[in-house]
Amino acid sequence: MKSRPVPVLPLYQKIVEILEDVQTTTYRSINRTMVHAYWWIGQQIV
């Protein structure tokens, strides 16, 4: 029985999509955390 090769392009594209999604999620999380930190700092100043 001969195995069929996995198409490289669709696999590569899917990996790129996953990494881009994770990167976007990470940026959003960091931005949200920084906004909270600045808000807490502002509360301490006031």
C-alpha positions as CSV (number, residue, x, y, z in Angstrom):
1,M,0.0,0.0,0.0
2,K,1.5,3.3,-1.0
3,S,0.9,6.4,1.2
4,R,-0.1,9.6,-0.5
5,P,2.0,12.6,0.3
6,V,0.4,15.4,2.3
7,P,-0.1,18.6,0.3
8,V,2.5,21.0,1.6
9,L,0.9,24.3,0.7
10,P,-2.5,23.8,2.5
11,L,-0.6,22.5,5.6
12,Y,1.8,25.5,5.5
13,Q,-1.1,27.9,5.1
14,K,-3.0,26.3,8.0
15,I,0.1,26.7,10.2
16,V,0.5,30.3,9.2
17,E,-3.2,31.0,10.1
18,I,-2.8,29.3,13.5
19,L,0.3,31.4,14.3
20,E,-1.3,34.6,13.2
21,D,-4.4,33.9,15.3
22,V,-2.2,33.2,18.4
23,Q,-0.2,36.4,17.7
24,T,-3.4,38.5,17.5
25,T,-4.8,37.0,20.7
26,T,-1.5,37.6,22.5
27,Y,-1.4,41.3,21.4
28,R,-5.0,41.8,22.6
29,S,-4.2,40.2,26.0
30,I,-1.1,42.3,26.5
31,N,-2.9,45.5,25.5
32,R,-5.7,44.7,27.9
33,T,-3.3,44.1,30.7
34,M,-1.4,47.3,30.1
35,V,-4.6,49.3,30.1
36,H,-5.5,47.8,33.5
37,A,-2.0,48.6,34.8
38,Y,-2.2,52.2,33.7
39,W,-5.7,52.5,35.2
40,W,-4.4,51.2,38.6
41,I,-1.4,53.5,38.4
42,G,-3.8,56.4,37.7
43,Q,-5.9,55.5,40.7
44,Q,-2.8,55.6,42.9
45,I,-1.8,59.0,41.6
46,V,-5.3,60.4,42.2
